[in-house]
Amino acid sequence: MGFFNADQFKRKEVLPGIRVGSVFLEKLMLTHFTMEAGSVVPPHAHPHEQISFVVSGELDFTLEGETRRVGPGEGCAVPAGARHEVRVLKQAVVIDCWHPLREDYIVNEGS
């Protein structure tokens, strides 16, 4: 893909009020989420390593039972298999890095 502009990403809604666009290489992926206030990512775990970084807004992020309020410049490193969830308190933009790629977050033509 080379150079990119997140404002031009094709996006899809992955949960109510949560939209994602992505850029990726063979072994690394970055996702750009927009999240409406009141949106929820329910408790889940996955085999991917994930690093979440809050660009704007405010979230309650729960990792393995510990909840922290995170805002701009803050985030969370989620090991593979760790149970986590998110509640969006203020409209947010969040950047996540993934390994391996999250196939379900690849936004292809026509999706």
Gaussian input, Z-matrix of N, CA and C with variables (Angstrom, degrees):
# hf/3-21g

backbone

0 1
 N
 C     1     B1
 C     2     B2     1     A1
 N     3     B3     2     A2     1     D1
 C     4     B4     3     A3     2     D2
 C     5     B5     4     A4     3     D3
 N     6     B6     5     A5     4     D4
 C     7     B7     6     A6     5     D5
 C     8     B8     7     A7     6     D6
 N     9     B9     8     A8     7     D7
 C    10    B10     9     A9     8     D8
 C    11    B11    10    A10     9     D9
 N    12    B12    11    A11    10    D10
 C    13    B13    12    A12    11    D11
 C    14    B14    13    A13    12    D12
 N    15    B15    14    A14    13    D13
 C    16    B16    15    A15    14    D14
 C    17    B17    16    A16    15    D15
 N    18    B18    17    A17    16    D16
 C    19    B19    18    A18    17    D17
 C    20    B20    19    A19    18    D18
 N    21    B21    20    A20    19    D19
 C    22    B22    21    A21    20    D20
 C    23    B23    22    A22    21    D21
 N    24    B24    23    A23    22    D22
 C    25    B25    24    A24    23    D23
 C    26    B26    25    A25    24    D24
 N    27    B27    26    A26    25    D25
 C    28    B28    27    A27    26    D26
 C    29    B29    28    A28    27    D27
 N    30    B30    29    A29    28    D28
 C    31    B31    30    A30    29    D29
 C    32    B32    31    A31    30    D30
 N    33    B33    32    A32    31    D31
 C    34    B34    33    A33    32    D32
 C    35    B35    34    A34    33    D33
 N    36    B36    35    A35    34    D34
 C    37    B37    36    A36    35    D35
 C    38    B38    37    A37    36    D36
 N    39    B39    38    A38    37    D37
 C    40    B40    39    A39    38    D38
 C    41    B41    40    A40    39    D39
 N    42    B42    41    A41    40    D40
 C    43    B43    42    A42    41    D41
 C    44    B44    43    A43    42    D42
 N    45    B45    44    A44    43    D43
 C    46    B46    45    A45    44    D44
 C    47    B47    46    A46    45    D45
 N    48    B48    47    A47    46    D46
 C    49    B49    48    A48    47    D47
 C    50    B50    49    A49    48    D48
 N    51    B51    50    A50    49    D49
 C    52    B52    51    A51    50    D50
 C    53    B53    52    A52    51    D51
 N    54    B54    53    A53    52    D52
 C    55    B55    54    A54    53    D53
 C    56    B56    55    A55    54    D54
 N    57    B57    56    A56    55    D55
 C    58    B58    57    A57    56    D56
 C    59    B59    58    A58    57    D57
 N    60    B60    59    A59    58    D58
 C    61    B61    60    A60    59    D59
 C    62    B62    61    A61    60    D60
 N    63    B63    62    A62    61    D61
 C    64    B64    63    A63    62    D62
 C    65    B65    64    A64    63    D63
 N    66    B66    65    A65    64    D64
 C    67    B67    66    A66    65    D65
 C    68    B68    67    A67    66    D66
 N    69    B69    68    A68    67    D67
 C    70    B70    69    A69    68    D68
 C    71    B71    70    A70    69    D69
 N    72    B72    71    A71    70    D70
 C    73    B73    72    A72    71    D71
 C    74    B74    73    A73    72    D72
 N    75    B75    74    A74    73    D73
 C    76    B76    75    A75    74    D74
 C    77    B77    76    A76    75    D75
 N    78    B78    77    A77    76    D76
 C    79    B79    78    A78    77    D77
 C    80    B80    79    A79    78    D78
 N    81    B81    80    A80    79    D79
 C    82    B82    81    A81    80    D80
 C    83    B83    82    A82    81    D81
 N    84    B84    83    A83    82    D82
 C    85    B85    84    A84    83    D83
 C    86    B86    85    A85    84    D84
 N    87    B87    86    A86    85    D85
 C    88    B88    87    A87    86    D86
 C    89    B89    88    A88    87    D87
 N    90    B90    89    A89    88    D88
 C    91    B91    90    A90    89    D89
 C    92    B92    91    A91    90    D90
 N    93    B93    92    A92    91    D91
 C    94    B94    93    A93    92    D92
 C    95    B95    94    A94    93    D93
 N    96    B96    95    A95    94    D94
 C    97    B97    96    A96    95    D95
 C    98    B98    97    A97    96    D96
 N    99    B99    98    A98    97    D97
 C   100   B100    99    A99    98    D98
 C   101   B101   100   A100    99    D99
 N   102   B102   101   A101   100   D100
 C   103   B103   102   A102   101   D101
 C   104   B104   103   A103   102   D102
 N   105   B105   104   A104   103   D103
 C   106   B106   105   A105   104   D104
 C   107   B107   106   A106   105   D105
 N   108   B108   107   A107   106   D106
 C   109   B109   108   A108   107   D107
 C   110   B110   109   A109   108   D108
 N   111   B111   110   A110   109   D109
 C   112   B112   111   A111   110   D110
 C   113   B113   112   A112   111   D111
 N   114   B114   113   A113   112   D112
 C   115   B115   114   A114   113   D113
 C   116   B116   115   A115   114   D114
 N   117   B117   116   A116   115   D115
 C   118   B118   117   A117   116   D116
 C   119   B119   118   A118   117   D117
 N   120   B120   119   A119   118   D118
 C   121   B121   120   A120   119   D119
 C   122   B122   121   A121   120   D120
 N   123   B123   122   A122   121   D121
 C   124   B124   123   A123   122   D122
 C   125   B125   124   A124   123   D123
 N   126   B126   125   A125   124   D124
 C   127   B127   126   A126   125   D125
 C   128   B128   127   A127   126   D126
 N   129   B129   128   A128   127   D127
 C   130   B130   129   A129   128   D128
 C   131   B131   130   A130   129   D129
 N   132   B132   131   A131   130   D130
 C   133   B133   132   A132   131   D131
 C   134   B134   133   A133   132   D132
 N   135   B135   134   A134   133   D133
 C   136   B136   135   A135   134   D134
 C   137   B137   136   A136   135   D135
 N   138   B138   137   A137   136   D136
 C   139   B139   138   A138   137   D137
 C   140   B140   139   A139   138   D138
 N   141   B141   140   A140   139   D139
 C   142   B142   141   A141   140   D140
 C   143   B143   142   A142   141   D141
 N   144   B144   143   A143   142   D142
 C   145   B145   144   A144   143   D143
 C   146   B146   145   A145   144   D144
 N   147   B147   146   A146   145   D145
 C   148   B148   147   A147   146   D146
 C   149   B149   148   A148   147   D147
 N   150   B150   149   A149   148   D148
 C   151   B151   150   A150   149   D149
 C   152   B152   151   A151   150   D150
 N   153   B153   152   A152   151   D151
 C   154   B154   153   A153   152   D152
 C   155   B155   154   A154   153   D153
 N   156   B156   155   A155   154   D154
 C   157   B157   156   A156   155   D155
 C   158   B158   157   A157   156   D156
 N   159   B159   158   A158   157   D157
 C   160   B160   159   A159   158   D158
 C   161   B161   160   A160   159   D159
 N   162   B162   161   A161   160   D160
 C   163   B163   162   A162   161   D161
 C   164   B164   163   A163   162   D162
 N   165   B165   164   A164   163   D163
 C   166   B166   165   A165   164   D164
 C   167   B167   166   A166   165   D165
 N   168   B168   167   A167   166   D166
 C   169   B169   168   A168   167   D167
 C   170   B170   169   A169   168   D168
 N   171   B171   170   A170   169   D169
 C   172   B172   171   A171   170   D170
 C   173   B173   172   A172   171   D171
 N   174   B174   173   A173   172   D172
 C   175   B175   174   A174   173   D173
 C   176   B176   175   A175   174   D174
 N   177   B177   176   A176   175   D175
 C   178   B178   177   A177   176   D176
 C   179   B179   178   A178   177   D177
 N   180   B180   179   A179   178   D178
 C   181   B181   180   A180   179   D179
 C   182   B182   181   A181   180   D180
 N   183   B183   182   A182   181   D181
 C   184   B184   183   A183   182   D182
 C   185   B185   184   A184   183   D183
 N   186   B186   185   A185   184   D184
 C   187   B187   186   A186   185   D185
 C   188   B188   187   A187   186   D186
 N   189   B189   188   A188   187   D187
 C   190   B190   189   A189   188   D188
 C   191   B191   190   A190   189   D189
 N   192   B192   191   A191   190   D190
 C   193   B193   192   A192   191   D191
 C   194   B194   193   A193   192   D192
 N   195   B195   194   A194   193   D193
 C   196   B196   195   A195   194   D194
 C   197   B197   196   A196   195   D195
 N   198   B198   197   A197   196   D196
 C   199   B199   198   A198   197   D197
 C   200   B200   199   A199   198   D198
 N   201   B201   200   A200   199   D199
 C   202   B202   201   A201   200   D200
 C   203   B203   202   A202   201   D201
 N   204   B204   203   A203   202   D202
 C   205   B205   204   A204   203   D203
 C   206   B206   205   A205   204   D204
 N   207   B207   206   A206   205   D205
 C   208   B208   207   A207   206   D206
 C   209   B209   208   A208   207   D207
 N   210   B210   209   A209   208   D208
 C   211   B211   210   A210   209   D209
 C   212   B212   211   A211   210   D210
 N   213   B213   212   A212   211   D211
 C   214   B214   213   A213   212   D212
 C   215   B215   214   A214   213   D213
 N   216   B216   215   A215   214   D214
 C   217   B217   216   A216   215   D215
 C   218   B218   217   A217   216   D216
 N   219   B219   218   A218   217   D217
 C   220   B220   219   A219   218   D218
 C   221   B221   220   A220   219   D219
 N   222   B222   221   A221   220   D220
 C   223   B223   222   A222   221   D221
 C   224   B224   223   A223   222   D222
 N   225   B225   224   A224   223   D223
 C   226   B226   225   A225   224   D224
 C   227   B227   226   A226   225   D225
 N   228   B228   227   A227   226   D226
 C   229   B229   228   A228   227   D227
 C   230   B230   229   A229   228   D228
 N   231   B231   230   A230   229   D229
 C   232   B232   231   A231   230   D230
 C   233   B233   232   A232   231   D231
 N   234   B234   233   A233   232   D232
 C   235   B235   234   A234   233   D233
 C   236   B236   235   A235   234   D234
 N   237   B237   236   A236   235   D235
 C   238   B238   237   A237   236   D236
 C   239   B239   238   A238   237   D237
 N   240   B240   239   A239   238   D238
 C   241   B241   240   A240   239   D239
 C   242   B242   241   A241   240   D240
 N   243   B243   242   A242   241   D241
 C   244   B244   243   A243   242   D242
 C   245   B245   244   A244   243   D243
 N   246   B246   245   A245   244   D244
 C   247   B247   246   A246   245   D245
 C   248   B248   247   A247   246   D246
 N   249   B249   248   A248   247   D247
 C   250   B250   249   A249   248   D248
 C   251   B251   250   A250   249   D249
 N   252   B252   251   A251   250   D250
 C   253   B253   252   A252   251   D251
 C   254   B254   253   A253   252   D252
 N   255   B255   254   A254   253   D253
 C   256   B256   255   A255   254   D254
 C   257   B257   256   A256   255   D255
 N   258   B258   257   A257   256   D256
 C   259   B259   258   A258   257   D257
 C   260   B260   259   A259   258   D258
 N   261   B261   260   A260   259   D259
 C   262   B262   261   A261   260   D260
 C   263   B263   262   A262   261   D261
 N   264   B264   263   A263   262   D262
 C   265   B265   264   A264   263   D263
 C   266   B266   265   A265   264   D264
 N   267   B267   266   A266   265   D265
 C   268   B268   267   A267   266   D266
 C   269   B269   268   A268   267   D267
 N   270   B270   269   A269   268   D268
 C   271   B271   270   A270   269   D269
 C   272   B272   271   A271   270   D270
 N   273   B273   272   A272   271   D271
 C   274   B274   273   A273   272   D272
 C   275   B275   274   A274   273   D273
 N   276   B276   275   A275   274   D274
 C   277   B277   276   A276   275   D275
 C   278   B278   277   A277   276   D276
 N   279   B279   278   A278   277   D277
 C   280   B280   279   A279   278   D278
 C   281   B281   280   A280   279   D279
 N   282   B282   281   A281   280   D280
 C   283   B283   282   A282   281   D281
 C   284   B284   283   A283   282   D282
 N   285   B285   284   A284   283   D283
 C   286   B286   285   A285   284   D284
 C   287   B287   286   A286   285   D285
 N   288   B288   287   A287   286   D286
 C   289   B289   288   A288   287   D287
 C   290   B290   289   A289   288   D288
 N   291   B291   290   A290   289   D289
 C   292   B292   291   A291   290   D290
 C   293   B293   292   A292   291   D291
 N   294   B294   293   A293   292   D292
 C   295   B295   294   A294   293   D293
 C   296   B296   295   A295   294   D294
 N   297   B297   296   A296   295   D295
 C   298   B298   297   A297   296   D296
 C   299   B299   298   A298   297   D297
 N   300   B300   299   A299   298   D298
 C   301   B301   300   A300   299   D299
 C   302   B302   301   A301   300   D300
 N   303   B303   302   A302   301   D301
 C   304   B304   303   A303   302   D302
 C   305   B305   304   A304   303   D303
 N   306   B306   305   A305   304   D304
 C   307   B307   306   A306   305   D305
 C   308   B308   307   A307   306   D306
 N   309   B309   308   A308   307   D307
 C   310   B310   309   A309   308   D308
 C   311   B311   310   A310   309   D309
 N   312   B312   311   A311   310   D310
 C   313   B313   312   A312   311   D311
 C   314   B314   313   A313   312   D312
 N   315   B315   314   A314   313   D313
 C   316   B316   315   A315   314   D314
 C   317   B317   316   A316   315   D315
 N   318   B318   317   A317   316   D316
 C   319   B319   318   A318   317   D317
 C   320   B320   319   A319   318   D318
 N   321   B321   320   A320   319   D319
 C   322   B322   321   A321   320   D320
 C   323   B323   322   A322   321   D321
 N   324   B324   323   A323   322   D322
 C   325   B325   324   A324   323   D323
 C   326   B326   325   A325   324   D324
 N   327   B327   326   A326   325   D325
 C   328   B328   327   A327   326   D326
 C   329   B329   328   A328   327   D327
 N   330   B330   329   A329   328   D328
 C   331   B331   330   A330   329   D329
 C   332   B332   331   A331   330   D330

   B1=1.4487
   B2=1.5256
   B3=1.3255
   B4=1.4562
   B5=1.5186
   B6=1.3264
   B7=1.4544
   B8=1.5232
   B9=1.3236
   B10=1.4650
   B11=1.5108
   B12=1.3272
   B13=1.4533
   B14=1.5250
   B15=1.3148
   B16=1.4693
   B17=1.5241
   B18=1.3387
   B19=1.4669
   B20=1.5267
   B21=1.3330
   B22=1.4596
   B23=1.5289
   B24=1.3340
   B25=1.4664
   B26=1.5222
   B27=1.3256
   B28=1.4610
   B29=1.5219
   B30=1.3245
   B31=1.4624
   B32=1.5164
   B33=1.3192
   B34=1.4653
   B35=1.5163
   B36=1.3330
   B37=1.4618
   B38=1.5206
   B39=1.3339
   B40=1.4649
   B41=1.5205
   B42=1.3215
   B43=1.4609
   B44=1.5249
   B45=1.3301
   B46=1.4607
   B47=1.5333
   B48=1.3419
   B49=1.4550
   B50=1.5169
   B51=1.3369
   B52=1.4650
   B53=1.5244
   B54=1.3439
   B55=1.4678
   B56=1.5242
   B57=1.3413
   B58=1.4600
   B59=1.5217
   B60=1.3184
   B61=1.4525
   B62=1.5175
   B63=1.3299
   B64=1.4593
   B65=1.5254
   B66=1.3146
   B67=1.4585
   B68=1.5262
   B69=1.3384
   B70=1.4516
   B71=1.5198
   B72=1.3171
   B73=1.4536
   B74=1.5158
   B75=1.2974
   B76=1.4629
   B77=1.5298
   B78=1.3456
   B79=1.4589
   B80=1.5266
   B81=1.3210
   B82=1.4574
   B83=1.5167
   B84=1.3268
   B85=1.4640
   B86=1.5195
   B87=1.3395
   B88=1.4565
   B89=1.5248
   B90=1.3283
   B91=1.4631
   B92=1.5128
   B93=1.3374
   B94=1.4572
   B95=1.5290
   B96=1.3324
   B97=1.4584
   B98=1.5200
   B99=1.3255
   B100=1.4566
   B101=1.5191
   B102=1.3326
   B103=1.4630
   B104=1.5228
   B105=1.3130
   B106=1.4622
   B107=1.5268
   B108=1.3324
   B109=1.4609
   B110=1.5227
   B111=1.3183
   B112=1.4558
   B113=1.5217
   B114=1.3344
   B115=1.4663
   B116=1.5237
   B117=1.3348
   B118=1.4603
   B119=1.5258
   B120=1.3229
   B121=1.4626
   B122=1.5278
   B123=1.3356
   B124=1.4658
   B125=1.5303
   B126=1.3378
   B127=1.4708
   B128=1.5277
   B129=1.3323
   B130=1.4582
   B131=1.5239
   B132=1.3174
   B133=1.4594
   B134=1.5228
   B135=1.3198
   B136=1.4636
   B137=1.5252
   B138=1.3200
   B139=1.4701
   B140=1.5254
   B141=1.3195
   B142=1.4625
   B143=1.5263
   B144=1.3408
   B145=1.4540
   B146=1.5212
   B147=1.3396
   B148=1.4637
   B149=1.5246
   B150=1.3291
   B151=1.4616
   B152=1.5151
   B153=1.3415
   B154=1.4650
   B155=1.5206
   B156=1.3493
   B157=1.4520
   B158=1.5227
   B159=1.3223
   B160=1.4642
   B161=1.5304
   B162=1.3292
   B163=1.4614
   B164=1.5247
   B165=1.3247
   B166=1.4658
   B167=1.5222
   B168=1.3269
   B169=1.4605
   B170=1.5160
   B171=1.3342
   B172=1.4622
   B173=1.5164
   B174=1.3349
   B175=1.4627
   B176=1.5163
   B177=1.3237
   B178=1.4524
   B179=1.5223
   B180=1.3294
   B181=1.4606
   B182=1.5166
   B183=1.3213
   B184=1.4640
   B185=1.5161
   B186=1.3254
   B187=1.4601
   B188=1.5187
   B189=1.3187
   B190=1.4685
   B191=1.5269
   B192=1.3562
   B193=1.4575
   B194=1.5230
   B195=1.3378
   B196=1.4633
   B197=1.5264
   B198=1.3360
   B199=1.4669
   B200=1.5217
   B201=1.3329
   B202=1.4602
   B203=1.5185
   B204=1.3052
   B205=1.4641
   B206=1.5237
   B207=1.3362
   B208=1.4584
   B209=1.5238
   B210=1.3241
   B211=1.4554
   B212=1.5117
   B213=1.3271
   B214=1.4618
   B215=1.5262
   B216=1.3297
   B217=1.4542
   B218=1.5163
   B219=1.3331
   B220=1.4639
   B221=1.5224
   B222=1.3195
   B223=1.4550
   B224=1.5058
   B225=1.3278
   B226=1.4552
   B227=1.5256
   B228=1.3228
   B229=1.4631
   B230=1.5278
   B231=1.3206
   B232=1.4627
   B233=1.5303
   B234=1.3384
   B235=1.4620
   B236=1.5408
   B237=1.3130
   B238=1.4652
   B239=1.5282
   B240=1.3340
   B241=1.4598
   B242=1.5154
   B243=1.3349
   B244=1.4762
   B245=1.5271
   B246=1.3228
   B247=1.4642
   B248=1.5333
   B249=1.3375
   B250=1.4519
   B251=1.5212
   B252=1.3381
   B253=1.4639
   B254=1.5238
   B255=1.3383
   B256=1.4614
   B257=1.5177
   B258=1.3272
   B259=1.4724
   B260=1.5192
   B261=1.3298
   B262=1.4583
   B263=1.5261
   B264=1.3236
   B265=1.4598
   B266=1.5231
   B267=1.3397
   B268=1.4667
   B269=1.5196
   B270=1.3284
   B271=1.4633
   B272=1.5247
   B273=1.3548
   B274=1.4646
   B275=1.5247
   B276=1.3268
   B277=1.4580
   B278=1.5194
   B279=1.3334
   B280=1.4626
   B281=1.5273
   B282=1.3267
   B283=1.4539
   B284=1.5306
   B285=1.3252
   B286=1.4607
   B287=1.5257
   B288=1.3397
   B289=1.4607
   B290=1.5186
   B291=1.3361
   B292=1.4665
   B293=1.5247
   B294=1.3225
   B295=1.4623
   B296=1.5170
   B297=1.3135
   B298=1.4612
   B299=1.5345
   B300=1.3245
   B301=1.4621
   B302=1.5238
   B303=1.3350
   B304=1.4626
   B305=1.5237
   B306=1.3042
   B307=1.4680
   B308=1.5265
   B309=1.3479
   B310=1.4637
   B311=1.5261
   B312=1.3290
   B313=1.4611
   B314=1.5292
   B315=1.3179
   B316=1.4572
   B317=1.5230
   B318=1.3159
   B319=1.4544
   B320=1.5291
   B321=1.3231
   B322=1.4574
   B323=1.5074
   B324=1.3272
   B325=1.4532
   B326=1.5304
   B327=1.3121
   B328=1.4627
   B329=1.5163
   B330=1.3485
   B331=1.4688
   B332=1.5117
   A1=110.78
   A2=120.01
   A3=121.19
   A4=111.72
   A5=117.03
   A6=121.95
   A7=110.40
   A8=116.18
   A9=119.44
   A10=110.57
   A11=115.47
   A12=124.13
   A13=106.29
   A14=117.91
   A15=121.45
   A16=112.36
   A17=117.72
   A18=120.45
   A19=111.92
   A20=117.06
   A21=120.98
   A22=113.20
   A23=117.63
   A24=120.33
   A25=110.54
   A26=117.08
   A27=120.22
   A28=104.77
   A29=116.91
   A30=120.94
   A31=111.21
   A32=114.27
   A33=119.89
   A34=108.44
   A35=114.60
   A36=120.33
   A37=107.46
   A38=116.36
   A39=121.03
   A40=112.12
   A41=116.57
   A42=124.34
   A43=105.85
   A44=118.98
   A45=119.15
   A46=111.97
   A47=115.98
   A48=122.04
   A49=115.10
   A50=117.59
   A51=121.32
   A52=109.18
   A53=115.01
   A54=121.73
   A55=108.95
   A56=115.38
   A57=120.43
   A58=111.20
   A59=114.48
   A60=123.93
   A61=106.29
   A62=118.09
   A63=118.57
   A64=112.44
   A65=113.36
   A66=123.20
   A67=105.26
   A68=116.52
   A69=118.15
   A70=111.56
   A71=113.27
   A72=122.88
   A73=106.77
   A74=117.36
   A75=120.01
   A76=112.84
   A77=117.53
   A78=120.47
   A79=114.59
   A80=117.91
   A81=120.82
   A82=109.66
   A83=116.02
   A84=121.33
   A85=109.78
   A86=114.83
   A87=122.51
   A88=106.89
   A89=116.16
   A90=120.29
   A91=109.12
   A92=114.64
   A93=122.93
   A94=105.92
   A95=116.25
   A96=121.70
   A97=111.01
   A98=116.64
   A99=122.58
   A100=105.75
   A101=116.01
   A102=121.31
   A103=109.81
   A104=115.88
   A105=120.86
   A106=110.22
   A107=116.14
   A108=120.65
   A109=109.41
   A110=116.36
   A111=121.71
   A112=113.62
   A113=117.43
   A114=120.30
   A115=110.10
   A116=115.16
   A117=120.87
   A118=109.77
   A119=115.29
   A120=121.60
   A121=104.23
   A122=117.67
   A123=119.43
   A124=112.40
   A125=116.70
   A126=120.23
   A127=110.97
   A128=115.39
   A129=120.86
   A130=109.29
   A131=115.94
   A132=123.58
   A133=106.68
   A134=116.97
   A135=121.17
   A136=108.84
   A137=117.08
   A138=120.20
   A139=113.72
   A140=117.99
   A141=122.31
   A142=111.34
   A143=116.97
   A144=121.10
   A145=106.32
   A146=116.22
   A147=121.18
   A148=109.14
   A149=115.64
   A150=120.69
   A151=106.88
   A152=116.52
   A153=122.50
   A154=109.20
   A155=116.72
   A156=123.20
   A157=108.29
   A158=116.77
   A159=121.97
   A160=109.29
   A161=115.85
   A162=122.00
   A163=109.21
   A164=116.28
   A165=121.45
   A166=108.57
   A167=115.60
   A168=120.87
   A169=112.11
   A170=114.52
   A171=120.55
   A172=109.51
   A173=116.12
   A174=123.15
   A175=110.52
   A176=116.60
   A177=121.66
   A178=105.07
   A179=116.92
   A180=122.96
   A181=107.26
   A182=116.99
   A183=121.67
   A184=108.78
   A185=116.50
   A186=123.39
   A187=108.04
   A188=116.05
   A189=122.02
   A190=111.48
   A191=115.91
   A192=121.25
   A193=115.93
   A194=118.23
   A195=121.31
   A196=109.09
   A197=116.34
   A198=121.22
   A199=110.00
   A200=114.68
   A201=121.37
   A202=108.73
   A203=116.30
   A204=122.18
   A205=106.59
   A206=117.28
   A207=121.38
   A208=110.02
   A209=114.30
   A210=121.32
   A211=110.65
   A212=117.24
   A213=121.35
   A214=113.02
   A215=115.01
   A216=121.41
   A217=113.94
   A218=117.16
   A219=121.51
   A220=109.30
   A221=115.84
   A222=119.11
   A223=112.19
   A224=114.37
   A225=120.91
   A226=109.37
   A227=116.61
   A228=122.79
   A229=107.73
   A230=116.19
   A231=122.50
   A232=109.19
   A233=117.77
   A234=119.67
   A235=111.22
   A236=116.28
   A237=120.99
   A238=109.21
   A239=116.53
   A240=122.18
   A241=115.66
   A242=118.32
   A243=120.83
   A244=110.54
   A245=116.42
   A246=122.09
   A247=108.76
   A248=116.26
   A249=120.50
   A250=110.69
   A251=115.46
   A252=122.11
   A253=108.78
   A254=115.93
   A255=121.32
   A256=109.89
   A257=116.04
   A258=122.91
   A259=106.79
   A260=116.52
   A261=121.74
   A262=108.95
   A263=116.87
   A264=122.55
   A265=111.81
   A266=117.15
   A267=123.41
   A268=107.14
   A269=116.42
   A270=120.95
   A271=109.39
   A272=116.40
   A273=119.75
   A274=112.59
   A275=112.97
   A276=122.84
   A277=105.57
   A278=115.83
   A279=121.55
   A280=108.69
   A281=116.13
   A282=122.87
   A283=107.11
   A284=116.89
   A285=121.29
   A286=109.01
   A287=115.43
   A288=122.10
   A289=107.44
   A290=116.09
   A291=121.78
   A292=111.73
   A293=113.92
   A294=121.55
   A295=107.35
   A296=119.61
   A297=125.38
   A298=110.90
   A299=116.57
   A300=121.79
   A301=111.23
   A302=115.93
   A303=122.36
   A304=106.80
   A305=116.78
   A306=121.60
   A307=111.27
   A308=117.14
   A309=120.36
   A310=112.60
   A311=118.11
   A312=120.92
   A313=112.55
   A314=117.37
   A315=120.61
   A316=106.71
   A317=115.91
   A318=120.71
   A319=107.97
   A320=115.28
   A321=120.92
   A322=111.08
   A323=115.69
   A324=122.09
   A325=109.25
   A326=116.97
   A327=120.52
   A328=114.42
   A329=119.04
   A330=118.86
   A331=111.16
   D1=-32.28
   D2=-179.20
   D3=69.79
   D4=-132.71
   D5=-179.00
   D6=-72.29
   D7=150.45
   D8=-179.83
   D9=-150.07
   D10=163.37
   D11=175.44
   D12=-130.93
   D13=116.59
   D14=-176.07
   D15=-58.74
   D16=-28.30
   D17=178.49
   D18=-66.21
   D19=-17.08
   D20=-178.94
   D21=-103.45
   D22=3.00
   D23=177.78
   D24=-61.70
   D25=139.70
   D26=165.14
   D27=-69.54
   D28=145.81
   D29=-175.60
   D30=-131.09
   D31=158.53
   D32=171.57
   D33=-141.11
   D34=151.20
   D35=177.16
   D36=-83.16
   D37=121.93
   D38=-179.17
   D39=-99.62
   D40=-23.37
   D41=173.66
   D42=-150.16
   D43=160.13
   D44=179.21
   D45=-54.08
   D46=122.80
   D47=178.77
   D48=81.05
   D49=3.02
   D50=-177.79
   D51=-124.41
   D52=117.61
   D53=-178.47
   D54=-118.20
   D55=147.07
   D56=-177.44
   D57=-132.79
   D58=144.02
   D59=167.89
   D60=-127.44
   D61=158.43
   D62=-174.80
   D63=-146.84
   D64=158.41
   D65=170.27
   D66=-137.44
   D67=143.83
   D68=-174.92
   D69=-154.01
   D70=158.53
   D71=172.04
   D72=-116.75
   D73=-164.35
   D74=-177.65
   D75=-64.44
   D76=-38.20
   D77=-173.31
   D78=-125.82
   D79=6.06
   D80=-175.44
   D81=-143.30
   D82=141.59
   D83=-178.21
   D84=-135.52
   D85=144.25
   D86=172.83
   D87=-123.64
   D88=132.21
   D89=175.91
   D90=-117.47
   D91=149.25
   D92=-179.21
   D93=-121.24
   D94=107.05
   D95=-177.62
   D96=-99.86
   D97=140.10
   D98=164.64
   D99=-113.03
   D100=131.90
   D101=-172.48
   D102=-131.73
   D103=124.87
   D104=178.30
   D105=-79.53
   D106=146.62
   D107=175.93
   D108=-55.49
   D109=137.56
   D110=-179.45
   D111=91.77
   D112=-11.11
   D113=178.15
   D114=-70.13
   D115=154.83
   D116=-177.62
   D117=-136.75
   D118=134.08
   D119=167.02
   D120=-102.01
   D121=108.72
   D122=-173.92
   D123=-66.87
   D124=163.55
   D125=179.87
   D126=-54.04
   D127=133.77
   D128=179.86
   D129=-163.21
   D130=170.90
   D131=173.24
   D132=-143.72
   D133=156.87
   D134=178.69
   D135=-150.85
   D136=164.86
   D137=-177.23
   D138=-78.63
   D139=-0.35
   D140=-177.47
   D141=-88.83
   D142=144.88
   D143=165.43
   D144=-79.27
   D145=143.61
   D146=-175.05
   D147=-141.23
   D148=133.83
   D149=169.83
   D150=-121.63
   D151=121.28
   D152=-179.15
   D153=-106.78
   D154=135.25
   D155=-179.56
   D156=-130.59
   D157=122.40
   D158=-178.70
   D159=-84.51
   D160=120.29
   D161=177.55
   D162=-87.33
   D163=-44.27
   D164=178.74
   D165=-150.60
   D166=160.16
   D167=178.82
   D168=93.95
   D169=-165.20
   D170=-178.07
   D171=-149.70
   D172=134.75
   D173=-177.97
   D174=-129.59
   D175=150.76
   D176=160.48
   D177=-98.78
   D178=114.16
   D179=-177.17
   D180=-110.01
   D181=122.71
   D182=178.74
   D183=-109.53
   D184=125.27
   D185=178.30
   D186=-125.06
   D187=116.95
   D188=178.38
   D189=49.14
   D190=44.96
   D191=174.81
   D192=87.29
   D193=-9.05
   D194=178.41
   D195=-101.69
   D196=123.62
   D197=-178.70
   D198=-106.14
   D199=134.40
   D200=175.22
   D201=-133.20
   D202=142.96
   D203=172.27
   D204=-83.49
   D205=124.54
   D206=-179.08
   D207=-124.02
   D208=141.86
   D209=-179.51
   D210=-132.33
   D211=-165.22
   D212=-176.38
   D213=-52.66
   D214=131.68
   D215=179.67
   D216=86.80
   D217=-3.46
   D218=-179.52
   D219=-112.49
   D220=169.30
   D221=179.22
   D222=-173.38
   D223=-160.63
   D224=-176.05
   D225=-152.27
   D226=136.41
   D227=174.56
   D228=-101.25
   D229=119.04
   D230=-173.75
   D231=-109.87
   D232=111.47
   D233=177.31
   D234=-67.00
   D235=156.61
   D236=175.71
   D237=-55.24
   D238=134.55
   D239=177.03
   D240=83.50
   D241=-4.37
   D242=-178.27
   D243=-78.56
   D244=134.95
   D245=179.23
   D246=-78.08
   D247=132.15
   D248=-178.51
   D249=-153.15
   D250=163.52
   D251=178.51
   D252=-156.12
   D253=162.37
   D254=-177.73
   D255=-138.32
   D256=137.45
   D257=170.73
   D258=-121.05
   D259=125.86
   D260=-176.27
   D261=-89.97
   D262=115.26
   D263=-177.87
   D264=-89.29
   D265=-40.16
   D266=176.80
   D267=-131.36
   D268=140.50
   D269=-179.88
   D270=-39.98
   D271=133.01
   D272=-169.64
   D273=-135.16
   D274=155.38
   D275=166.39
   D276=-120.70
   D277=127.36
   D278=-176.71
   D279=-131.27
   D280=134.77
   D281=175.26
   D282=-105.29
   D283=128.93
   D284=175.76
   D285=-120.22
   D286=142.03
   D287=171.51
   D288=-110.79
   D289=143.81
   D290=-172.64
   D291=-134.96
   D292=144.33
   D293=166.80
   D294=-148.93
   D295=129.15
   D296=-11.14
   D297=-69.41
   D298=-177.26
   D299=-179.26
   D300=-58.83
   D301=145.23
   D302=171.02
   D303=-90.86
   D304=98.89
   D305=-178.02
   D306=-55.78
   D307=-34.04
   D308=-177.89
   D309=-72.77
   D310=-9.78
   D311=178.46
   D312=-104.43
   D313=5.13
   D314=174.18
   D315=-78.93
   D316=120.89
   D317=-177.02
   D318=-102.03
   D319=102.44
   D320=-177.29
   D321=-95.23
   D322=165.72
   D323=175.37
   D324=-53.38
   D325=130.20
   D326=176.38
   D327=85.55
   D328=-1.05
   D329=-179.35
   D330=-89.46

